[in-house]
């Protein structure tokens, strides 16, 4: 089953990185306030979505993204329109 990594960005510039196998359902959950971590974000928008062959691969990339110590790396990926981290 396919997996997706997505990045949300709110009006204050805060970022949220997540992964899922059902991107439409997950984004709806964020929009409706069902997700504790994004509930306090100010009008979060989808900044980037990237598809992976498996949910496991997407989860690996999500973890690696969350471990990055510098926000500017993630902002560069958003600007480039591509997450340049491999799941391996």
PyMOL Python script that loads the backbone (N, CA, C, O; Angstrom):
from pymol import cmd

cmd.read_pdbstr("""\
ATOM      1  N   UNK A   1       0.840  -1.175   0.000  1.00  0.00           N
ATOM      2  CA  UNK A   1       0.000   0.000   0.000  1.00  0.00           C
ATOM      3  C   UNK A   1       0.892   1.247   0.000  1.00  0.00           C
ATOM      4  O   UNK A   1       1.918   1.287   0.679  1.00  0.00           O
ATOM      5  N   UNK A   2       0.500   2.229  -0.744  1.00  0.00           N
ATOM      6  CA  UNK A   2       1.253   3.486  -0.844  1.00  0.00           C
ATOM      7  C   UNK A   2       1.252   4.221   0.494  1.00  0.00           C
ATOM      8  O   UNK A   2       0.360   4.045   1.324  1.00  0.00           O
ATOM      9  N   UNK A   3       2.268   5.039   0.674  1.00  0.00           N
ATOM     10  CA  UNK A   3       2.359   5.887   1.851  1.00  0.00           C
ATOM     11  C   UNK A   3       2.670   7.306   1.415  1.00  0.00           C
ATOM     12  O   UNK A   3       3.202   7.526   0.327  1.00  0.00           O
ATOM     13  N   UNK A   4       2.344   8.250   2.250  1.00  0.00           N
ATOM     14  CA  UNK A   4       2.557   9.665   1.935  1.00  0.00           C
ATOM     15  C   UNK A   4       3.218  10.357   3.118  1.00  0.00           C
ATOM     16  O   UNK A   4       2.896  10.081   4.274  1.00  0.00           O
ATOM     17  N   UNK A   5       4.137  11.251   2.817  1.00  0.00           N
ATOM     18  CA  UNK A   5       4.681  12.177   3.807  1.00  0.00           C
ATOM     19  C   UNK A   5       4.148  13.545   3.421  1.00  0.00           C
ATOM     20  O   UNK A   5       4.163  13.919   2.248  1.00  0.00           O
ATOM     21  N   UNK A   6       3.679  14.286   4.407  1.00  0.00           N
ATOM     22  CA  UNK A   6       3.142  15.614   4.123  1.00  0.00           C
ATOM     23  C   UNK A   6       3.689  16.607   5.138  1.00  0.00           C
ATOM     24  O   UNK A   6       4.036  16.256   6.266  1.00  0.00           O
ATOM     25  N   UNK A   7       3.751  17.849   4.699  1.00  0.00           N
ATOM     26  CA  UNK A   7       4.199  18.934   5.567  1.00  0.00           C
ATOM     27  C   UNK A   7       3.123  20.008   5.551  1.00  0.00           C
ATOM     28  O   UNK A   7       2.716  20.480   4.489  1.00  0.00           O
ATOM     29  N   UNK A   8       2.668  20.389   6.734  1.00  0.00           N
ATOM     30  CA  UNK A   8       1.721  21.491   6.882  1.00  0.00           C
ATOM     31  C   UNK A   8       2.489  22.704   7.388  1.00  0.00           C
ATOM     32  O   UNK A   8       3.446  22.573   8.151  1.00  0.00           O
ATOM     33  N   UNK A   9       2.063  23.882   6.956  1.00  0.00           N
ATOM     34  CA  UNK A   9       2.675  25.124   7.430  1.00  0.00           C
ATOM     35  C   UNK A   9       1.558  26.110   7.729  1.00  0.00           C
ATOM     36  O   UNK A   9       0.650  26.299   6.919  1.00  0.00           O
ATOM     37  N   UNK A  10       1.630  26.736   8.897  1.00  0.00           N
ATOM     38  CA  UNK A  10       0.581  27.695   9.240  1.00  0.00           C
ATOM     39  C   UNK A  10       1.031  29.123   8.951  1.00  0.00           C
ATOM     40  O   UNK A  10       2.147  29.351   8.484  1.00  0.00           O
ATOM     41  N   UNK A  11       0.152  30.075   9.232  1.00  0.00           N
ATOM     42  CA  UNK A  11       0.421  31.482   8.918  1.00  0.00           C
ATOM     43  C   UNK A  11       1.592  32.052   9.713  1.00  0.00           C
ATOM     44  O   UNK A  11       2.207  33.034   9.297  1.00  0.00           O
ATOM     45  N   UNK A  12       1.897  31.445  10.844  1.00  0.00           N
ATOM     46  CA  UNK A  12       3.024  31.909  11.657  1.00  0.00           C
ATOM     47  C   UNK A  12       4.332  31.228  11.257  1.00  0.00           C
ATOM     48  O   UNK A  12       5.379  31.501  11.844  1.00  0.00           O
ATOM     49  N   UNK A  13       4.276  30.345  10.265  1.00  0.00           N
ATOM     50  CA  UNK A  13       5.477  29.663   9.799  1.00  0.00           C
ATOM     51  C   UNK A  13       5.772  28.356  10.507  1.00  0.00           C
ATOM     52  O   UNK A  13       6.773  27.705  10.208  1.00  0.00           O
ATOM     53  N   UNK A  14       4.915  27.958  11.446  1.00  0.00           N
ATOM     54  CA  UNK A  14       5.128  26.686  12.145  1.00  0.00           C
ATOM     55  C   UNK A  14       4.882  25.528  11.187  1.00  0.00           C
ATOM     56  O   UNK A  14       4.020  25.601  10.312  1.00  0.00           O
ATOM     57  N   UNK A  15       5.654  24.458  11.365  1.00  0.00           N
ATOM     58  CA  UNK A  15       5.584  23.302  10.483  1.00  0.00           C
ATOM     59  C   UNK A  15       5.118  22.067  11.240  1.00  0.00           C
ATOM     60  O   UNK A  15       5.373  21.917  12.435  1.00  0.00           O
ATOM     61  N   UNK A  16       4.431  21.189  10.521  1.00  0.00           N
ATOM     62  CA  UNK A  16       4.056  19.880  11.043  1.00  0.00           C
ATOM     63  C   UNK A  16       4.375  18.864   9.965  1.00  0.00           C
ATOM     64  O   UNK A  16       3.990  19.044   8.810  1.00  0.00           O
ATOM     65  N   UNK A  17       5.076  17.798  10.328  1.00  0.00           N
ATOM     66  CA  UNK A  17       5.413  16.722   9.400  1.00  0.00           C
ATOM     67  C   UNK A  17       4.654  15.483   9.831  1.00  0.00           C
ATOM     68  O   UNK A  17       4.657  15.123  11.008  1.00  0.00           O
ATOM     69  N   UNK A  18       3.999  14.823   8.870  1.00  0.00           N
ATOM     70  CA  UNK A  18       3.261  13.608   9.177  1.00  0.00           C
ATOM     71  C   UNK A  18       3.334  12.620   8.037  1.00  0.00           C
ATOM     72  O   UNK A  18       3.825  12.934   6.953  1.00  0.00           O
ATOM     73  N   UNK A  19       2.834  11.409   8.297  1.00  0.00           N
ATOM     74  CA  UNK A  19       2.758  10.390   7.252  1.00  0.00           C
ATOM     75  C   UNK A  19       1.454   9.624   7.414  1.00  0.00           C
ATOM     76  O   UNK A  19       0.894   9.551   8.508  1.00  0.00           O
ATOM     77  N   UNK A  20       0.981   9.059   6.320  1.00  0.00           N
ATOM     78  CA  UNK A  20      -0.296   8.358   6.324  1.00  0.00           C
ATOM     79  C   UNK A  20      -0.413   7.494   5.083  1.00  0.00           C
ATOM     80  O   UNK A  20       0.364   7.636   4.139  1.00  0.00           O
ATOM     81  N   UNK A  21      -1.393   6.595   5.091  1.00  0.00           N
ATOM     82  CA  UNK A  21      -1.696   5.834   3.887  1.00  0.00           C
ATOM     83  C   UNK A  21      -2.938   6.387   3.185  1.00  0.00           C
ATOM     84  O   UNK A  21      -3.209   6.042   2.034  1.00  0.00           O
ATOM     85  N   UNK A  22      -3.686   7.240   3.873  1.00  0.00           N
ATOM     86  CA  UNK A  22      -4.892   7.843   3.293  1.00  0.00           C
ATOM     87  C   UNK A  22      -4.792   9.363   3.471  1.00  0.00           C
ATOM     88  O   UNK A  22      -5.241   9.909   4.479  1.00  0.00           O
ATOM     89  N   UNK A  23      -4.210  10.022   2.498  1.00  0.00           N
ATOM     90  CA  UNK A  23      -3.900  11.451   2.618  1.00  0.00           C
ATOM     91  C   UNK A  23      -5.161  12.312   2.744  1.00  0.00           C
ATOM     92  O   UNK A  23      -5.178  13.266   3.520  1.00  0.00           O
ATOM     93  N   UNK A  24      -6.212  11.987   1.991  1.00  0.00           N
ATOM     94  CA  UNK A  24      -7.441  12.788   2.065  1.00  0.00           C
ATOM     95  C   UNK A  24      -8.059  12.720   3.458  1.00  0.00           C
ATOM     96  O   UNK A  24      -8.461  13.741   4.016  1.00  0.00           O
ATOM     97  N   UNK A  25      -8.133  11.510   4.018  1.00  0.00           N
ATOM     98  CA  UNK A  25      -8.706  11.341   5.353  1.00  0.00           C
ATOM     99  C   UNK A  25      -7.873  12.089   6.398  1.00  0.00           C
ATOM    100  O   UNK A  25      -8.421  12.771   7.265  1.00  0.00           O
ATOM    101  N   UNK A  26      -6.565  11.959   6.311  1.00  0.00           N
ATOM    102  CA  UNK A  26      -5.686  12.577   7.307  1.00  0.00           C
ATOM    103  C   UNK A  26      -5.754  14.102   7.261  1.00  0.00           C
ATOM    104  O   UNK A  26      -5.795  14.754   8.304  1.00  0.00           O
ATOM    105  N   UNK A  27      -5.767  14.666   6.067  1.00  0.00           N
ATOM    106  CA  UNK A  27      -5.863  16.126   5.952  1.00  0.00           C
ATOM    107  C   UNK A  27      -7.214  16.622   6.460  1.00  0.00           C
ATOM    108  O   UNK A  27      -7.294  17.695   7.058  1.00  0.00           O
ATOM    109  N   UNK A  28      -8.269  15.856   6.229  1.00  0.00           N
ATOM    110  CA  UNK A  28      -9.589  16.209   6.752  1.00  0.00           C
ATOM    111  C   UNK A  28      -9.553  16.219   8.288  1.00  0.00           C
ATOM    112  O   UNK A  28     -10.127  17.109   8.915  1.00  0.00           O
ATOM    113  N   UNK A  29      -8.880  15.231   8.891  1.00  0.00           N
ATOM    114  CA  UNK A  29      -8.760  15.193  10.350  1.00  0.00           C
ATOM    115  C   UNK A  29      -8.053  16.445  10.874  1.00  0.00           C
ATOM    116  O   UNK A  29      -8.463  17.024  11.880  1.00  0.00           O
ATOM    117  N   UNK A  30      -6.997  16.852  10.188  1.00  0.00           N
ATOM    118  CA  UNK A  30      -6.296  18.075  10.601  1.00  0.00           C
ATOM    119  C   UNK A  30      -7.216  19.286  10.474  1.00  0.00           C
ATOM    120  O   UNK A  30      -7.289  20.114  11.381  1.00  0.00           O
ATOM    121  N   UNK A  31      -7.911  19.383   9.354  1.00  0.00           N
ATOM    122  CA  UNK A  31      -8.776  20.532   9.085  1.00  0.00           C
ATOM    123  C   UNK A  31      -9.907  20.639  10.112  1.00  0.00           C
ATOM    124  O   UNK A  31     -10.304  21.742  10.487  1.00  0.00           O
ATOM    125  N   UNK A  32     -10.426  19.491  10.568  1.00  0.00           N
ATOM    126  CA  UNK A  32     -11.544  19.489  11.512  1.00  0.00           C
ATOM    127  C   UNK A  32     -11.100  19.574  12.974  1.00  0.00           C
ATOM    128  O   UNK A  32     -11.937  19.566  13.877  1.00  0.00           O
ATOM    129  N   UNK A  33      -9.791  19.654  13.210  1.00  0.00           N
ATOM    130  CA  UNK A  33      -9.287  19.799  14.567  1.00  0.00           C
ATOM    131  C   UNK A  33      -9.229  18.512  15.364  1.00  0.00           C
ATOM    132  O   UNK A  33      -9.177  18.549  16.594  1.00  0.00           O
ATOM    133  N   UNK A  34      -9.237  17.362  14.677  1.00  0.00           N
ATOM    134  CA  UNK A  34      -9.184  16.072  15.365  1.00  0.00           C
ATOM    135  C   UNK A  34      -7.768  15.663  15.750  1.00  0.00           C
ATOM    136  O   UNK A  34      -7.579  14.627  16.389  1.00  0.00           O
ATOM    137  N   UNK A  35      -6.784  16.449  15.377  1.00  0.00           N
ATOM    138  CA  UNK A  35      -5.389  16.121  15.648  1.00  0.00           C
ATOM    139  C   UNK A  35      -4.838  17.120  16.656  1.00  0.00           C
ATOM    140  O   UNK A  35      -4.735  18.314  16.373  1.00  0.00           O
ATOM    141  N   UNK A  36      -4.489  16.619  17.827  1.00  0.00           N
ATOM    142  CA  UNK A  36      -4.037  17.475  18.932  1.00  0.00           C
ATOM    143  C   UNK A  36      -2.867  18.370  18.534  1.00  0.00           C
ATOM    144  O   UNK A  36      -2.850  19.553  18.875  1.00  0.00           O
ATOM    145  N   UNK A  37      -1.898  17.823  17.822  1.00  0.00           N
ATOM    146  CA  UNK A  37      -0.674  18.578  17.532  1.00  0.00           C
ATOM    147  C   UNK A  37      -0.876  19.720  16.553  1.00  0.00           C
ATOM    148  O   UNK A  37      -0.083  20.662  16.547  1.00  0.00           O
ATOM    149  N   UNK A  38      -1.907  19.668  15.730  1.00  0.00           N
ATOM    150  CA  UNK A  38      -2.131  20.758  14.773  1.00  0.00           C
ATOM    151  C   UNK A  38      -3.343  21.607  15.124  1.00  0.00           C
ATOM    152  O   UNK A  38      -3.648  22.568  14.418  1.00  0.00           O
ATOM    153  N   UNK A  39      -4.028  21.270  16.187  1.00  0.00           N
ATOM    154  CA  UNK A  39      -5.239  22.002  16.568  1.00  0.00           C
ATOM    155  C   UNK A  39      -4.961  23.480  16.811  1.00  0.00           C
ATOM    156  O   UNK A  39      -5.806  24.324  16.510  1.00  0.00           O
ATOM    157  N   UNK A  40      -3.792  23.804  17.350  1.00  0.00           N
ATOM    158  CA  UNK A  40      -3.471  25.193  17.680  1.00  0.00           C
ATOM    159  C   UNK A  40      -2.749  25.934  16.562  1.00  0.00           C
ATOM    160  O   UNK A  40      -2.373  27.094  16.731  1.00  0.00           O
ATOM    161  N   UNK A  41      -2.552  25.285  15.434  1.00  0.00           N
ATOM    162  CA  UNK A  41      -1.922  25.972  14.304  1.00  0.00           C
ATOM    163  C   UNK A  41      -2.926  26.947  13.694  1.00  0.00           C
ATOM    164  O   UNK A  41      -4.126  26.674  13.671  1.00  0.00           O
ATOM    165  N   UNK A  42      -2.440  28.072  13.205  1.00  0.00           N
ATOM    166  CA  UNK A  42      -3.285  29.096  12.611  1.00  0.00           C
ATOM    167  C   UNK A  42      -3.434  28.833  11.117  1.00  0.00           C
ATOM    168  O   UNK A  42      -2.506  29.069  10.344  1.00  0.00           O
ATOM    169  N   UNK A  43      -4.598  28.348  10.715  1.00  0.00           N
ATOM    170  CA  UNK A  43      -4.917  28.056   9.316  1.00  0.00           C
ATOM    171  C   UNK A  43      -3.794  27.302   8.595  1.00  0.00           C
ATOM    172  O   UNK A  43      -3.192  27.834   7.662  1.00  0.00           O
ATOM    173  N   UNK A  44      -3.513  26.067   9.023  1.00  0.00           N
ATOM    174  CA  UNK A  44      -2.435  25.321   8.355  1.00  0.00           C
ATOM    175  C   UNK A  44      -2.788  24.989   6.908  1.00  0.00           C
ATOM    176  O   UNK A  44      -3.925  24.638   6.593  1.00  0.00           O
ATOM    177  N   UNK A  45      -1.805  25.106   6.050  1.00  0.00           N
ATOM    178  CA  UNK A  45      -1.947  24.783   4.627  1.00  0.00           C
ATOM    179  C   UNK A  45      -0.997  23.643   4.302  1.00  0.00           C
ATOM    180  O   UNK A  45       0.036  23.477   4.951  1.00  0.00           O
ATOM    181  N   UNK A  46      -1.353  22.864   3.297  1.00  0.00           N
ATOM    182  CA  UNK A  46      -0.463  21.804   2.834  1.00  0.00           C
ATOM    183  C   UNK A  46       0.682  22.457   2.073  1.00  0.00           C
ATOM    184  O   UNK A  46       0.467  23.102   1.047  1.00  0.00           O
ATOM    185  N   UNK A  47       1.891  22.288   2.578  1.00  0.00           N
ATOM    186  CA  UNK A  47       3.070  22.861   1.934  1.00  0.00           C
ATOM    187  C   UNK A  47       3.691  21.871   0.957  1.00  0.00           C
ATOM    188  O   UNK A  47       4.274  22.271  -0.051  1.00  0.00           O
ATOM    189  N   UNK A  48       3.564  20.565   1.257  1.00  0.00           N
ATOM    190  CA  UNK A  48       4.198  19.552   0.416  1.00  0.00           C
ATOM    191  C   UNK A  48       3.614  18.184   0.727  1.00  0.00           C
ATOM    192  O   UNK A  48       3.372  17.850   1.887  1.00  0.00           O
ATOM    193  N   UNK A  49       3.390  17.393  -0.321  1.00  0.00           N
ATOM    194  CA  UNK A  49       2.995  15.989  -0.188  1.00  0.00           C
ATOM    195  C   UNK A  49       3.893  15.190  -1.113  1.00  0.00           C
ATOM    196  O   UNK A  49       4.105  15.562  -2.267  1.00  0.00           O
ATOM    197  N   UNK A  50       4.418  14.085  -0.595  1.00  0.00           N
ATOM    198  CA  UNK A  50       5.240  13.216  -1.434  1.00  0.00           C
ATOM    199  C   UNK A  50       4.804  11.768  -1.217  1.00  0.00           C
ATOM    200  O   UNK A  50       4.605  11.331  -0.084  1.00  0.00           O
ATOM    201  N   UNK A  51       4.658  11.035  -2.315  1.00  0.00           N
ATOM    202  CA  UNK A  51       4.205   9.647  -2.272  1.00  0.00           C
ATOM    203  C   UNK A  51       5.396   8.695  -2.231  1.00  0.00           C
ATOM    204  O   UNK A  51       6.436   8.947  -2.840  1.00  0.00           O
ATOM    205  N   UNK A  52       5.221   7.592  -1.497  1.00  0.00           N
ATOM    206  CA  UNK A  52       6.227   6.533  -1.397  1.00  0.00           C
ATOM    207  C   UNK A  52       5.574   5.195  -1.719  1.00  0.00           C
ATOM    208  O   UNK A  52       4.353   5.055  -1.649  1.00  0.00           O
ATOM    209  N   UNK A  53       6.393   4.223  -2.069  1.00  0.00           N
ATOM    210  CA  UNK A  53       5.878   2.910  -2.461  1.00  0.00           C
ATOM    211  C   UNK A  53       5.147   2.200  -1.331  1.00  0.00           C
ATOM    212  O   UNK A  53       4.188   1.467  -1.570  1.00  0.00           O
ATOM    213  N   UNK A  54       5.601   2.417  -0.099  1.00  0.00           N
ATOM    214  CA  UNK A  54       4.982   1.759   1.053  1.00  0.00           C
ATOM    215  C   UNK A  54       4.806   2.754   2.196  1.00  0.00           C
ATOM    216  O   UNK A  54       5.474   3.786   2.255  1.00  0.00           O
ATOM    217  N   UNK A  55       3.896   2.419   3.097  1.00  0.00           N
ATOM    218  CA  UNK A  55       3.709   3.236   4.295  1.00  0.00           C
ATOM    219  C   UNK A  55       4.964   3.183   5.163  1.00  0.00           C
ATOM    220  O   UNK A  55       5.330   4.180   5.784  1.00  0.00           O
ATOM    221  N   UNK A  56       5.617   2.038   5.210  1.00  0.00           N
ATOM    222  CA  UNK A  56       6.851   1.903   5.992  1.00  0.00           C
ATOM    223  C   UNK A  56       7.921   2.883   5.505  1.00  0.00           C
ATOM    224  O   UNK A  56       8.592   3.521   6.316  1.00  0.00           O
ATOM    225  N   UNK A  57       8.082   3.004   4.195  1.00  0.00           N
ATOM    226  CA  UNK A  57       9.058   3.951   3.637  1.00  0.00           C
ATOM    227  C   UNK A  57       8.684   5.380   4.012  1.00  0.00           C
ATOM    228  O   UNK A  57       9.551   6.178   4.369  1.00  0.00           O
ATOM    229  N   UNK A  58       7.399   5.703   3.932  1.00  0.00           N
ATOM    230  CA  UNK A  58       6.940   7.047   4.293  1.00  0.00           C
ATOM    231  C   UNK A  58       7.223   7.337   5.767  1.00  0.00           C
ATOM    232  O   UNK A  58       7.648   8.441   6.108  1.00  0.00           O
ATOM    233  N   UNK A  59       6.992   6.369   6.633  1.00  0.00           N
ATOM    234  CA  UNK A  59       7.241   6.553   8.066  1.00  0.00           C
ATOM    235  C   UNK A  59       8.732   6.774   8.350  1.00  0.00           C
ATOM    236  O   UNK A  59       9.087   7.582   9.208  1.00  0.00           O
ATOM    237  N   UNK A  60       9.595   6.062   7.634  1.00  0.00           N
ATOM    238  CA  UNK A  60      11.040   6.256   7.800  1.00  0.00           C
ATOM    239  C   UNK A  60      11.449   7.677   7.417  1.00  0.00           C
ATOM    240  O   UNK A  60      12.230   8.316   8.122  1.00  0.00           O
ATOM    241  N   UNK A  61      10.920   8.162   6.301  1.00  0.00           N
ATOM    242  CA  UNK A  61      11.235   9.527   5.861  1.00  0.00           C
ATOM    243  C   UNK A  61      10.678  10.539   6.862  1.00  0.00           C
ATOM    244  O   UNK A  61      11.343  11.523   7.186  1.00  0.00           O
ATOM    245  N   UNK A  62       9.467  10.303   7.349  1.00  0.00           N
ATOM    246  CA  UNK A  62       8.879  11.202   8.355  1.00  0.00           C
ATOM    247  C   UNK A  62       9.790  11.308   9.577  1.00  0.00           C
ATOM    248  O   UNK A  62      10.064  12.411  10.050  1.00  0.00           O
ATOM    249  N   UNK A  63      10.257  10.177  10.088  1.00  0.00           N
ATOM    250  CA  UNK A  63      11.138  10.194  11.263  1.00  0.00           C
ATOM    251  C   UNK A  63      12.431  10.953  10.981  1.00  0.00           C
ATOM    252  O   UNK A  63      12.906  11.711  11.827  1.00  0.00           O
ATOM    253  N   UNK A  64      12.997  10.751   9.800  1.00  0.00           N
ATOM    254  CA  UNK A  64      14.241  11.446   9.456  1.00  0.00           C
ATOM    255  C   UNK A  64      14.012  12.954   9.330  1.00  0.00           C
ATOM    256  O   UNK A  64      14.856  13.752   9.736  1.00  0.00           O
ATOM    257  N   UNK A  65      12.868  13.334   8.769  1.00  0.00           N
ATOM    258  CA  UNK A  65      12.541  14.762   8.674  1.00  0.00           C
ATOM    259  C   UNK A  65      12.401  15.381  10.063  1.00  0.00           C
ATOM    260  O   UNK A  65      12.886  16.486  10.310  1.00  0.00           O
ATOM    261  N   UNK A  66      11.742  14.671  10.958  1.00  0.00           N
ATOM    262  CA  UNK A  66      11.519  15.200  12.307  1.00  0.00           C
ATOM    263  C   UNK A  66      12.810  15.303  13.104  1.00  0.00           C
ATOM    264  O   UNK A  66      12.886  16.081  14.054  1.00  0.00           O
ATOM    265  N   UNK A  67      13.820  14.537  12.736  1.00  0.00           N
ATOM    266  CA  UNK A  67      15.113  14.586  13.431  1.00  0.00           C
ATOM    267  C   UNK A  67      16.010  15.716  12.936  1.00  0.00           C
ATOM    268  O   UNK A  67      17.018  16.024  13.572  1.00  0.00           O
ATOM    269  N   UNK A  68      15.664  16.331  11.823  1.00  0.00           N
ATOM    270  CA  UNK A  68      16.484  17.432  11.318  1.00  0.00           C
ATOM    271  C   UNK A  68      16.514  18.543  12.358  1.00  0.00           C
ATOM    272  O   UNK A  68      15.484  18.882  12.940  1.00  0.00           O
ATOM    273  N   UNK A  69      17.655  19.089  12.582  1.00  0.00           N
ATOM    274  CA  UNK A  69      17.808  20.105  13.624  1.00  0.00           C
ATOM    275  C   UNK A  69      17.565  21.519  13.115  1.00  0.00           C
ATOM    276  O   UNK A  69      17.443  22.460  13.900  1.00  0.00           O
ATOM    277  N   UNK A  70      17.496  21.661  11.793  1.00  0.00           N
ATOM    278  CA  UNK A  70      17.359  23.008  11.234  1.00  0.00           C
ATOM    279  C   UNK A  70      16.105  23.106  10.372  1.00  0.00           C
ATOM    280  O   UNK A  70      15.915  22.343   9.425  1.00  0.00           O
ATOM    281  N   UNK A  71      15.265  24.060  10.725  1.00  0.00           N
ATOM    282  CA  UNK A  71      14.022  24.287  10.001  1.00  0.00           C
ATOM    283  C   UNK A  71      14.286  24.705   8.556  1.00  0.00           C
ATOM    284  O   UNK A  71      13.477  24.421   7.673  1.00  0.00           O
ATOM    285  N   UNK A  72      15.415  25.380   8.306  1.00  0.00           N
ATOM    286  CA  UNK A  72      15.687  25.862   6.951  1.00  0.00           C
ATOM    287  C   UNK A  72      15.859  24.716   5.957  1.00  0.00           C
ATOM    288  O   UNK A  72      15.594  24.898   4.768  1.00  0.00           O
ATOM    289  N   UNK A  73      16.297  23.534   6.414  1.00  0.00           N
ATOM    290  CA  UNK A  73      16.383  22.378   5.518  1.00  0.00           C
ATOM    291  C   UNK A  73      14.992  21.995   5.012  1.00  0.00           C
ATOM    292  O   UNK A  73      14.799  21.724   3.827  1.00  0.00           O
ATOM    293  N   UNK A  74      14.035  21.978   5.930  1.00  0.00           N
ATOM    294  CA  UNK A  74      12.665  21.623   5.558  1.00  0.00           C
ATOM    295  C   UNK A  74      12.071  22.706   4.658  1.00  0.00           C
ATOM    296  O   UNK A  74      11.386  22.389   3.686  1.00  0.00           O
ATOM    297  N   UNK A  75      12.323  23.967   4.966  1.00  0.00           N
ATOM    298  CA  UNK A  75      11.815  25.058   4.128  1.00  0.00           C
ATOM    299  C   UNK A  75      12.395  24.990   2.715  1.00  0.00           C
ATOM    300  O   UNK A  75      11.706  25.310   1.746  1.00  0.00           O
ATOM    301  N   UNK A  76      13.654  24.576   2.594  1.00  0.00           N
ATOM    302  CA  UNK A  76      14.262  24.419   1.265  1.00  0.00           C
ATOM    303  C   UNK A  76      13.563  23.305   0.494  1.00  0.00           C
ATOM    304  O   UNK A  76      13.317  23.446  -0.704  1.00  0.00           O
ATOM    305  N   UNK A  77      13.240  22.198   1.165  1.00  0.00           N
ATOM    306  CA  UNK A  77      12.521  21.103   0.506  1.00  0.00           C
ATOM    307  C   UNK A  77      11.149  21.573   0.038  1.00  0.00           C
ATOM    308  O   UNK A  77      10.704  21.211  -1.051  1.00  0.00           O
ATOM    309  N   UNK A  78      10.483  22.375   0.854  1.00  0.00           N
ATOM    310  CA  UNK A  78       9.182  22.919   0.460  1.00  0.00           C
ATOM    311  C   UNK A  78       9.349  23.793  -0.775  1.00  0.00           C
ATOM    312  O   UNK A  78       8.575  23.676  -1.725  1.00  0.00           O
ATOM    313  N   UNK A  79      10.343  24.661  -0.771  1.00  0.00           N
ATOM    314  CA  UNK A  79      10.593  25.548  -1.916  1.00  0.00           C
ATOM    315  C   UNK A  79      10.930  24.752  -3.172  1.00  0.00           C
ATOM    316  O   UNK A  79      10.521  25.117  -4.274  1.00  0.00           O
ATOM    317  N   UNK A  80      11.683  23.653  -3.002  1.00  0.00           N
ATOM    318  CA  UNK A  80      12.057  22.806  -4.142  1.00  0.00           C
ATOM    319  C   UNK A  80      10.912  21.912  -4.598  1.00  0.00           C
ATOM    320  O   UNK A  80      10.936  21.395  -5.715  1.00  0.00           O
ATOM    321  N   UNK A  81       9.900  21.724  -3.735  1.00  0.00           N
ATOM    322  CA  UNK A  81       8.768  20.873  -4.069  1.00  0.00           C
ATOM    323  C   UNK A  81       9.084  19.393  -4.013  1.00  0.00           C
ATOM    324  O   UNK A  81       8.406  18.580  -4.643  1.00  0.00           O
ATOM    325  N   UNK A  82      10.127  19.038  -3.248  1.00  0.00           N
ATOM    326  CA  UNK A  82      10.543  17.638  -3.193  1.00  0.00           C
ATOM    327  C   UNK A  82      11.272  17.369  -1.878  1.00  0.00           C
ATOM    328  O   UNK A  82      12.122  18.154  -1.457  1.00  0.00           O
ATOM    329  N   UNK A  83      10.932  16.255  -1.237  1.00  0.00           N
ATOM    330  CA  UNK A  83      11.644  15.827  -0.038  1.00  0.00           C
ATOM    331  C   UNK A  83      12.841  15.011  -0.501  1.00  0.00           C
ATOM    332  O   UNK A  83      12.676  13.934  -1.075  1.00  0.00           O
ATOM    333  N   UNK A  84      14.029  15.512  -0.258  1.00  0.00           N
ATOM    334  CA  UNK A  84      15.229  14.842  -0.760  1.00  0.00           C
ATOM    335  C   UNK A  84      15.878  13.962   0.302  1.00  0.00           C
ATOM    336  O   UNK A  84      17.093  13.991   0.492  1.00  0.00           O
ATOM    337  N   UNK A  85      15.057  13.187   0.983  1.00  0.00           N
ATOM    338  CA  UNK A  85      15.518  12.209   1.967  1.00  0.00           C
ATOM    339  C   UNK A  85      15.022  10.846   1.508  1.00  0.00           C
ATOM    340  O   UNK A  85      13.843  10.674   1.199  1.00  0.00           O
ATOM    341  N   UNK A  86      15.924   9.891   1.467  1.00  0.00           N
ATOM    342  CA  UNK A  86      15.568   8.531   1.060  1.00  0.00           C
ATOM    343  C   UNK A  86      15.168   7.715   2.291  1.00  0.00           C
ATOM    344  O   UNK A  86      15.688   7.942   3.383  1.00  0.00           O
ATOM    345  N   UNK A  87      14.244   6.766   2.115  1.00  0.00           N
ATOM    346  CA  UNK A  87      13.805   5.957   3.252  1.00  0.00           C
ATOM    347  C   UNK A  87      14.849   4.954   3.743  1.00  0.00           C
ATOM    348  O   UNK A  87      14.718   4.437   4.852  1.00  0.00           O
ATOM    349  N   UNK A  88      15.865   4.672   2.961  1.00  0.00           N
ATOM    350  CA  UNK A  88      16.846   3.648   3.358  1.00  0.00           C
ATOM    351  C   UNK A  88      17.825   4.150   4.382  1.00  0.00           C
ATOM    352  O   UNK A  88      18.706   3.405   4.811  1.00  0.00           O
TER     353      UNK A  88
END
""", "prot")
cmd.dss("prot")
cmd.show_as("cartoon", "prot")
cmd.util.cbc("prot")
cmd.orient("prot")
